[in-house]
């Protein structure tokens, strides 16, 4: 909390900048600086945006456990990640062909 108060006092001394100025400043950063900024933002996202904690609800946790148990019990049901994008695209094309084909 003390760190938060110190940051607020520093921010209060800065002159306001527009979103466009911020965007331009960020685009002017080196790749390494942008990566550091992205990490910093993600670490402080909850405080900056007031987001909910990245915790799963009880229902979501139960679903994760259910899927894990299913995967462990039946590994033959799992599909490898490699080629997933291609498989999804092919399925989408199949749906598209079914919609446009005469009935």
N, C-alpha and C positions, 0 to 999 in steps of 0.2 A: 504494500500500500504506500509506503514511503517513496519507493521508486516511482510509483504512479504519480504522486504529488509533485515530485521533483520534475518529472517529464512535463506535467501540466504547466508548471511555472516557466519552464523553458519554452513550451509552445506558446504561452501567453505573450512572450517577448518577441516572437516571430511575426513578421508582417504577413497578412493573408495572401495566398496565391490562388490563382484560378485553377480549375481542373486541367485546362489546356496547358497551363504553365507546368503543372506537375507531370502531365503526360510527356511533354517535350523534354523535361529534365530527365525523366526515366528513360526515354528513348536515347538520350545522349550518354547514358551510362555505358560502361564497358560490359561485356558479357558476364564477367566475374562479378561486377558490382550489381548487375541485375539479379544474378543468382542469389547474392547475399541479401538483396532487398526482398526477393520472393521468400526466402527462408525466414527473414525477420517478420515479414507480414504474416506468414502462416503461423509463426510462433505467437504472434500478438493478435491474431484475427478475432478471437473471442472478445478481447478487451476493446479492440477498435470498432467492431461491428455489432457487438452485443449478441453474437451468435449463441445458440444453445451449445452446451458441451457436446463433444463428439462421443457421446456414450449411446449405446444401443438400449432401446426399451426392452423390457422383459420379454415381450412378444418377439422382437427381433433376435434377441439372444437365444430364445427357444428355437427359432427357425434356423439359426446358424448351427446350433447343436444338432438339430434333426438332420440337416443336410450333411454335416460331418459324419454322423453315425451311419447314414445311408451310404456315403462314399466309402467309409471303412468296411462296411458290411458287403457292399457290392461294387468293387472297383471296376468291374466290367461295364458298368453304366456310365463311367466317366469318359469324357472325350478330351483328347489332348488340345491344349491351347493353340498349338501350331495349326494353321489352316482355318482357324475359326472365322476370320473375316471373310475368307473365300467361301466357306460353307454358308454363312449368313447371306452373302450377296447372291449366291445361287438360289437359296430359298426365296429371297425377295423377287428374283427374276421369275421363278416358278409361279409365285403368286400373281405377278404382273401378267404373265402369259395366260394364266387361268382367267383373269378379269377381262382380257381383251379377246379371248377366243370366243367364237360364236357358239351359242348353246343350242 
